[in-house]
Amino acid sequence: MAARVAVVTGGASGIGRALAAALVARGDVVTVADLDQQGALRTAEQLRAHGRGWADGTSLDVRDATAVAELICSVKDKHGRLDLVFNNAGIGIGGAVEELALDHWNQAIDINLRGVVHGAHAAYPIMIEQGFGTIVNTASLAGLVPTAFKAPYAATKHAVVGLSLALRAEGASRGVRVCVACPGYVDTPMLDNVNPGLPQTAAGTQAREAALRVQHRLYTADRLACDVLRGVDRNRAIIVAPAFARRAWSAARLSPSLVQRINASRAARIQTEILIRDQRAEEAPRTAAPS
């Protein structure tokens, strides 16, 4: 099979890096794009040294529609084709709704949703013109199953699922495939960087700490990348992994009310943990021994 030409946004770390590595390993030509320019260049250099394909690194802010369009067009012009675009860049936003500022919502919308829109908007016309190509959008299990303390994140990921399925229907007769990846918890740097550059929240911190406590049992990004590429090759509309995520999705479809009750119970537990922690913090100065 001839080498395919791919672009991966958010490609310097986490799921994006794993996707780029898997593509280069099988012989594809990949542009690793990331807001972290040095990380993108370093990742591309490492992938070139260990894969059968080729990788270039470049800086990209997916919030900038013009920059995204210029990158997509430049890759197509350079290689004469555009086979795969992975709109993967995203951030984690967490917290109780009353804790969140509009900046939390705006960051989630600008990166997790508009970033995907910008990538699809740039790539889709090119793929229609050439008569082939695949757009792969990274959503989340949170885009399929309700999740407490992730309202902005869940809202944007639900939107990405809807965007992907709508675009898939339009592109099917024109040779353009669209897939959406909905991973469950994966061991990536995002777990350590919730609300990046934004005020931290009590509920978001508590939920993140709960995830980190079981981090050693989390699915690896490399395994997820294999699942995603397998799903893309099979032209799956929605790619859900790992197995526990598929079970959660099935449960949400079979009994939405049950999943909602479980989600509400988890939310209540976290709220109780926060209350206990705050009470202990208030009591600590009063019980401290005098100096």
C-alpha positions in Angstrom: 0.0 0.0 0.0 1.3 3.5 -0.9 2.2 5.8 1.9 -0.7 8.0 3.0 -0.4 11.6 3.8 -1.8 12.6 7.2 -2.0 15.6 9.6 -2.4 15.2 13.3 -3.2 18.2 15.5 -2.3 18.0 19.1 0.4 15.6 17.9 3.2 16.4 20.4 1.8 14.4 23.3 -0.8 12.0 24.5 -3.2 10.5 22.0 -2.0 12.7 19.2 1.6 11.6 19.6 0.5 7.9 19.7 -1.6 8.3 16.5 1.3 10.0 14.7 3.7 7.2 15.9 1.3 4.5 14.7 1.0 6.2 11.3 4.7 6.6 10.8 5.3 3.0 12.0 3.2 1.7 9.2 4.9 3.9 6.6 2.7 7.0 6.3 3.9 10.6 5.9 2.7 12.7 8.9 2.7 16.3 9.8 2.7 16.6 13.6 1.0 19.9 14.5 0.9 21.3 18.0 0.7 24.6 19.9 4.0 23.4 21.5 6.3 23.9 18.5 9.4 22.5 20.1 7.4 19.5 21.2 6.1 19.0 17.7 9.6 19.2 16.2 11.0 16.9 18.8 8.2 14.3 18.3 8.7 14.4 14.5 12.4 13.8 14.9 11.9 10.9 17.2 9.3 9.3 14.9 11.5 9.6 11.9 14.2 7.7 13.8 12.0 4.8 14.6 9.3 4.5 11.9 9.2 3.3 8.3 7.4 6.5 7.3 8.2 10.2 7.6 7.2 13.0 10.0 7.5 16.8 10.0 6.7 19.0 13.0 5.1 22.4 13.0 3.4 24.8 15.4 -0.4 25.3 15.1 -3.0 27.0 17.2 -6.3 25.3 16.2 -8.2 28.3 17.4 -6.8 30.2 14.4 -8.9 29.2 11.4 -6.6 30.8 8.9 -3.5 29.0 10.3 -5.3 25.7 10.2 -6.4 26.2 6.6 -2.9 27.3 5.5 -1.4 24.2 7.1 -3.9 21.8 5.5 -3.5 23.4 2.1 0.3 23.4 2.4 0.4 19.7 3.2 -1.8 18.9 0.2 0.3 21.2 -2.1 3.5 19.6 -0.9 2.5 16.0 -1.3 -0.2 16.3 -4.0 -2.8 14.6 -1.8 -4.4 14.6 1.6 -5.5 11.2 2.9 -6.1 11.6 6.6 -6.7 14.6 9.0 -6.9 13.9 12.7 -8.6 16.8 14.5 -7.2 15.7 17.8 -6.1 18.8 19.7 -8.1 19.3 22.9 -8.0 20.3 26.5 -9.6 19.0 29.7 -12.0 21.3 31.5 -13.5 20.2 34.9 -15.4 21.6 37.8 -18.9 22.1 39.2 -20.9 24.4 37.0 -21.2 27.1 39.7 -17.4 27.1 40.0 -16.8 27.7 36.3 -16.1 31.1 34.8 -17.0 32.0 31.2 -13.3 31.6 30.4 -13.6 27.9 31.2 -16.5 27.5 28.7 -14.9 29.7 26.1 -11.6 27.7 26.2 -13.4 24.5 25.8 -15.5 25.7 22.9 -12.6 27.5 21.2 -10.2 24.5 21.3 -12.4 21.3 21.6 -15.1 22.4 19.2 -13.9 25.3 17.0 -10.6 23.6 16.6 -12.3 20.6 15.1 -14.6 22.8 13.0 -11.5 24.6 11.6 -9.8 21.3 10.7 -12.9 19.9 9.0 -13.7 23.1 7.2 -10.2 23.2 5.7 -9.9 19.5 4.8 -13.4 18.6 3.6 -13.3 20.7 0.3 -9.9 19.4 -0.6 -11.1 15.8 -0.1 -14.2 16.4 -2.1 -12.1 17.8 -4.9 -9.7 14.8 -5.0 -12.5 12.3 -4.4 -11.1 10.6 -1.3 -9.9 11.2 2.2 -10.8 10.6 5.8 -11.4 13.1 8.6 -11.0 11.7 12.1 -12.3 13.8 15.0 -11.3 13.1 18.6 -14.3 13.4 20.9 -14.6 11.4 24.1 -16.7 8.9 26.0 -18.0 12.0 27.6 -19.5 12.9 24.3 -21.7 9.8 24.5 -22.3 9.2 28.2 -23.3 12.0 30.7 -20.5 13.0 33.0 -20.7 15.2 36.1 -18.2 18.0 36.7 -17.3 18.1 33.0 -20.1 20.2 31.6 -18.1 22.3 29.1 -16.0 19.3 28.1 -19.0 17.1 27.7 -20.9 19.7 25.8 -18.1 20.2 23.2 -17.5 16.5 22.9 -21.2 15.8 22.3 -21.0 18.6 19.6 -18.0 16.9 18.0 -19.9 13.6 17.8 -22.9 15.4 16.2 -20.7 17.3 13.7 -18.9 14.1 12.7 -22.0 12.0 12.1 -23.6 14.8 10.1 -20.5 15.4 8.0 -20.1 11.6 7.5 -23.6 11.5 5.9 -22.8 14.3 3.6 -19.4 13.0 2.5 -20.4 9.3 2.0 -21.5 9.7 -1.6 -18.5 11.9 -2.4 -15.7 9.6 -1.4 -15.0 11.3 2.0 -15.1 9.3 5.2 -15.6 10.8 8.6 -15.0 8.9 11.9 -15.2 10.1 15.5 -13.0 8.6 18.2 -14.6 8.4 21.7 -12.0 7.1 24.1 -12.6 6.5 27.8 -10.0 7.4 30.4 -6.6 7.2 28.8 -3.2 7.7 30.5 -2.2 11.0 29.0 -0.8 14.3 30.2 -4.3 15.8 30.0 -5.0 14.2 33.4 -2.3 16.3 35.0 -3.3 19.5 33.2 -7.1 20.0 33.7 -8.1 23.7 33.2 -4.8 24.7 31.7 -4.1 28.4 32.2 -7.4 28.8 34.0 -8.5 29.0 37.7 -8.6 25.5 39.3 -11.9 24.2 40.7 -12.5 22.1 43.8 -14.7 19.6 42.0 -12.4 19.4 39.0 -9.4 18.8 41.2 -11.2 16.1 43.2 -12.3 14.3 40.0 -8.8 14.5 38.6 -7.3 13.1 41.8 -9.7 10.2 41.6 -8.6 9.4 38.1 -4.9 9.7 39.0 -5.4 7.2 41.8 -6.2 4.5 39.3 -3.8 5.8 36.6 -1.8 2.6 36.6 -4.9 0.8 35.4 -5.7 3.3 32.7 -5.6 2.4 29.0 -2.4 3.5 27.2 -2.4 6.0 24.4 -0.5 3.6 22.2 -3.1 0.9 22.6 -5.9 3.4 21.9 -4.1 4.6 18.7 -4.1 1.1 17.4 -7.9 0.8 18.2 -8.5 4.1 16.4 -6.6 3.2 13.3 -8.2 -0.1 13.1 -11.6 1.6 13.3 -10.6 4.1 10.6 -9.4 1.3 8.3 -12.8 -0.4 8.8 -14.6 2.9 8.3 -16.4 2.8 11.7 -18.6 5.8 12.3 -18.0 5.9 16.1 -14.8 4.3 17.5 -15.2 3.6 21.2 -12.3 2.2 23.3 -11.3 0.5 25.5 -13.8 -2.2 26.4 -15.0 -0.5 29.6 -15.9 2.5 27.5 -17.9 0.4 25.1 -19.8 -1.2 28.1 -20.6 2.3 29.5 -21.9 3.4 26.1 -24.0 0.3 25.7 -25.4 0.8 29.2 -26.2 4.5 28.4 -28.2 3.4 25.3 -30.0 0.5 27.0 -30.8 2.3 30.2 -30.2 6.1 30.2 -31.9 6.5 33.5 -29.7 4.0 35.2 -26.6 5.7 34.0 -27.9 9.0 35.1 -28.5 7.7 38.6 -25.0 6.3 38.7 -23.6 9.6 37.5 -25.6 11.5 40.1 -24.4 9.2 42.8 -20.8 9.7 41.8 -21.4 13.5 41.8 -22.8 13.4 45.3 -19.9 11.3 46.5 -17.4 13.8 45.1 -19.3 16.7 46.6 -19.2 15.0 50.0 -15.5 14.4 49.7 -15.0 18.2 49.0 -17.1 19.1 52.0 -15.2 16.8 54.3 -11.9 18.1 53.0 -12.9 21.7 53.5 -14.1 21.0 57.0 -10.8 19.4 57.9 -8.9 22.4 56.4 -11.0 24.8 58.6 -10.4 22.7 61.7 -6.7 22.2 61.2 -5.6 25.7 62.4 -7.8 25.4 65.5 -6.3 22.0 66.5 -2.7 22.8 65.7 -0.4 22.9 68.7 0.8 26.4 69.8 4.3 27.3 68.8 
